[in-house]
Amino acid sequence: MVTSSEPPGGLPRTARPQTWPPFMPHPWIRAGHVQTLLARWLPRGPVTVTQGEQPVLVDAGPDHSGFDPGAPVRLLAFYTPRQTPGPRRGLVLLLHGWEGSSHSSYNLLLGSRLVQAGYDVVRLNLRDHGPTHHLNRGLFYATLIQEAHLAVQRIAEWAQGDPVHLVGPSMGGNFVLRMAIRHALHPIPYLARAIAINPVLDPARTTRALDRNWPYLLYFRRRWLRSLRRKQRLFPDLYDFTELESIRPMWEMTAWVLARYSPYSDPESYFAAYTVAGSAFQGLTVDTWILHTEDDPLIPPDDFRGLEPHPRLQVEIHPSGGHVGYVDLFPLRHCLPDLVLARLEG
C-alpha cells in the first residue's frame, strides 16, 4: 500500500505501508441490505457542518448538455470552515450520489466529523441535485464531467496552498475517480488525495442490478421522477416527462430520456461514456483510495478486482458495509466518517 502524496510545492513524502482492519459490524446488522438501509439514518443532535455554512454559486464553464451551448453553467456549493482552533488541516470537497445532494445524510455526517477535525468542508451539488434545478436549462447527465471538474478546480483554489481532498460515494465516487484520472492533464490545485466510497464503475451493470432489486428500483425511480417533474415545471417549453410516468424499469426509463433529450442513441453508449474499468488508472498522478464491500447489493466487488494495479491506487474491499453503510451497533453509530478520516491522515 502506498500512502505517499505530493504536498503543494514539495516532493512526495516517503511511502509508508499501512493497513486497516476490515470493517465487520455486529452480526445483527451485518447483512448488506440492512447496512444499506441504515445508511440513511441520521442520529439526533446538532449537525455541525450546517452551522455557519455559506452557499456559493460556482461558475462551471460553458454548457455541454446540448440545450444552451456556450451558456454559463452554475453549480451550488456549501462551504463550512473548520470548527477547531489552530491552522487548517486542509480542504475536503464532498460530492454526493445519484439523486442525493449536499444535504444527504452521509454528507452531513462526513462533513460534521471533518470540520470538527480541523478541515474546511465544501459540499458540492451536481447539476439538478439539491435545490439547483432552476440554475441550468439542460438536464443532468453523469457524462458532464467537464463542468464538475472545472467547479472542483475553482473551489480547490480556495485552499490557498493547503491540501485538497476529494471524497464521494456511489455516483459521486465515480466522479471522484474520473477527476483523479483527469488530474494528470487538468490539474486540480493542491490536490493531495481522492477517496471513492462504493463507487459506480460499470453503470450499465449497476442499472441492471437496480432493475432486479425492486426496493432500490422503487426508491431511485421515485426520486428521479420527482427531479424530472421539477425540471419540467421550471422549463415546460423544453420538457414533457408525462409518458415516462408509466415506464417502470430503470433501463427503459433511461432509454426514453436519452432518445428525447440527449445526444446518446441508447443506454449502452451513454453508460460506456462514464465507465471506469481496466487500465483507466494507468496515468494516475494522485493518491486514490477506493472503499468497497463484498455485500454491496448494487455494485459487485468483481468490478474492482478487474482493475489493473497502480502504485497510487489503493482498493479496499471490506467484508461488510452494504452500499455506503458502514454502521455498527452497541451503540448504533456511523463508522464511515472515521474510516474516511483515517485515510485522509494515513
N, C-alpha and C positions, 0 to 999 in steps of 0.2 A: 504494500500500500504506500502510495506517495502522498505526503501531506504538505509538500512544499508549495509555496505560492510566490508570486513576484510582487513585493511591496512597491507602490508607486515610486519610480525613480531609483529603485535599488536592484540588487542582484537577487536571484532566487535564494530562499532560505535553504538550509541543508535539509534534505529529505529525512524524515524521522518516522519509521514504521510504527503504526499504531493500530490497534484493533478494539472493537467494542463488542460487548456481549450481545447475543441475539435477543431480540425483543420477544419475550414469552410471557404473556399476561396470565392472570389466574384462569384455571380451566373453565370456570363458569362462564367467562365471556371471551373464550379463546377462538370461537368459531368465526370464520371470515365474515359471514353475513352480520353477525352480532357486532363485530368490530366496525363494520361499515355503517351500520345503523347508529352506533354510539358516536360516530364522528360528528354528527350534527348536534350532540348535546353540548350546551353551553352552561357551565356552572354559574350559580348565583354569585352576585358580588360585583364590585366595580370592574369595568372593562377599561383598563388604564390607557390603552392605545387610542381610545376615542376622546380622552381627556386632553383638551388643548389641541386636537387635530386641526389642521389647516387645509381646506380644499384648494387645489391648484389645477388650473387648466393648462395642459401641456400641448404645445404645438408639435404634432407628429408628422409634419410634412404633407405632401400632396396626396390626394385621394387616389387609391389604386383599385377601388371596388367596382369601377365601371359606371357609376351613376353621376359623379361630379368630377370628371378628370381634371386634375390640377387644383381642385378646391382644397383649402386647408383642412386637415383632419385635426380634431381636438379630442384629447383624452383627459379624463378626470382622475386625479390622484389625490390622496390624503396623506399629508405629512405630519408626523408626530416626533418632536425632539425627544432625546433621551431623558429619563426621569431620575438620573443619578448625578451627583456632583462629580467634578473632575472632567478630564478630557473625553471627548467622544471616542468610542472604540471602533466606529465605522458606521456606514450607512447600509441598511438592508432594504432591498426593494422586493416587496411581496407581490406576486401575481396570484391569480385565482383560477379555479377550474371552470369548465363549461357551465354556463348559466349560474355561476357563482358571482362574487363581487368583492370589492374592498371590505365589505362588512360581513362576509361569510364567517361562520364560527371559527374555522381553522385560521383565518387571517386575524381575527380578533384575539384568539389565544396566542398565536405566534407573535403577533405584534406587541401584545401586552408583556409577554415574557422578555422580548428583546429590548423594549425601552427601559424595562426595569434592570436589564443587564448592562445598560450604558450605550446602546446603539440608537441612532436615529432610524426611524422606520418610515418608508413610503409605501402605501398600498395603492397600486395602480389598477384602474378599471380598464379592461379592454373594450373596444367598441361594442355598444349595445349591451353592456353589462352594468348592473347597478343603475343609478339614475342618470343614464347617459344617452338614451335613445334619441333625444332631440338634438344632440350635438352634431351628428353627421347624417346625411341623407342615405348613404349607402349602407347595406346590410353588413353585419359581421361575418367574416369567414376566417377560419383558422389559418388560411394561407396568407393573411395580411400581416406577414411578419415584418415588412419594411417599416410600417407605421409604429408598431410596438417597439421594435428595435431602436428607432430614432427617438421615441419618447424616453426609453431607458437611457440612451446616451445623454440626453439633455438633463434628465434627473440626476444621473451619476455625477455631472459637473458640480452639483450642489455639495458633494463630499469635500471638495477643495483639497484633495490630496489624501484624505483618509481612505482606508479600504472600502470597496463597494462589494456587496454580496447580493446575488440573485437567488430567490427561493420561490418555488412554485409547485403546487400539487396537480396531478391529473393532466388536464389540458394545459394548465399553467406550467406544469413541468415540461411538457412538450415545447412550449415557447422558451422556457429557460434553456433547454438543451440546444435548441436551434440558435438561440442568441450566443451561447457559449461557443458553438461551432462557427458562427458568423464573426465572432470577436476577432479572429485572425485577420480578416480582411476589412472589417468595420469595427474598429476598437471601441470598447465601452470604457470611458475614462475610469482609471483606478480600480478596474475590476480585479478582484482577488479570488473569488470563489463562486461557483454556481451549484445549487443543490436542487435536485428534482425529486419530488416525492410521488411515488406511484405514477410516473409519467406515462402518458399515452405514446407508445412508439409506433404501433400499427393501428391507425384509426379505423380502417376497414374491419379489422378483426374485433376491435372494441365495439363497433357499432353492431356487428353480428351478435356479439355477446349480450348487448343491451336487448336486442330483439328476442333473445332466448330466455331472458330473466324478467318476467313481467312486472315485478315490483319496481325494478330500476327503470324499465321502459315507461311505466306509468308516471313515475316521478319526473324523469327528464322530459318526457313528452309534454306533460302539463306545464313545466317551466318554460320550455321552448315555445309552445303555443302562446303562453302569456306574454313572452317577449315579442313575438311576431305580431300579436294583436296590438300591443303598444306602438310598435313601429307603424302599423297600418293606420292607427288613429292619428298619428303625428304627420304622416305623409300619404293621405288617401289617394293622391294623384299618382303615386308610384306603386303602391302595393295593394293587393287584394288576396288575402290568405283564406277566404271563406271555404274554398274547395279542400284545403288542407285539413280542415277540422275532421273530415270523415276518413282520413288515412291514418292507420294505426302504427305499422312498423316504422322504426326509425330510418331504415334503409330507404323505404319508399318515400317517406317524408322528405328526406334529403334529396332524392332524385327529383321530386316535384319542385322543390325550391330552386335547385340548381338549373333545371331546364328553363325556368321562367326569369330568374333574376341573377344569373351568373354566367361567366364565360366558359364554365365547365360543362362538358357534354354528358357526363354521367358521374355517379359517386366514385367509381374506381379511379378515374383521373383526378378527381378532387382529393380523395384520401391519399393517393400516391404523392400528391404535391407537398404534403407535410408529414410523410412517414419518415421516421428516423430508424435506420437499420444498418446492419453490416459494417461497412468501413466508414460510416458517417463521421466518426470521431478521429480519423487519422490525422487531420490537421489541427487538432485541439491545442490551444496555447494557454488555457486557464484550467486550474484545478476544478474538477467537476465530480460531484457525488450524485449517485442515484440510490435512493432508498426505496426498496420494494418488498413485497411479501409473497410467500408461497400460496396464501389463501385469498388473494385479491380476486373477487368474483367477476371482474370486468377486464382485467389485464393479466394474461397468463405470464408466469415467470419465464417461460421459454423464450419470450420476446427479448429478454435481456441476456440470456445465455448465448444468443446468436450474435451478440455484438463483438467485433474484433477488439482485443485489448489494446489499451494505450496507457503509458505511464502516468498520464494526468487524469485518467478516468478510474473512479472507484465505484464499483457496483456492489451494493449490499442487498442480499435477499434474505429477509428475516422469516422465521417460520410462521409468525402470526402478525396480525395488524390490519387485515382486511384491506379495503380501499381507503386510504388516508384516515385510518382509525387510530391505532396505537394507543389504546385505552386500557388501563389496568384497574384493579379492584382492591378494596380494603386499604385506603379509601379509594372510591371511584375517582379517577383522575386521568387527565390527558397527559401522555408522555411525549407526544410529538414535539412540543416546544423545547424540552430538554434534549431530545435527540438531535434536533437541528442546531441548538446552541453548542452542543459538544462538537459537532462537525465544523462549525464556524471557528471554534477556538482550538481544534485539534492540530 
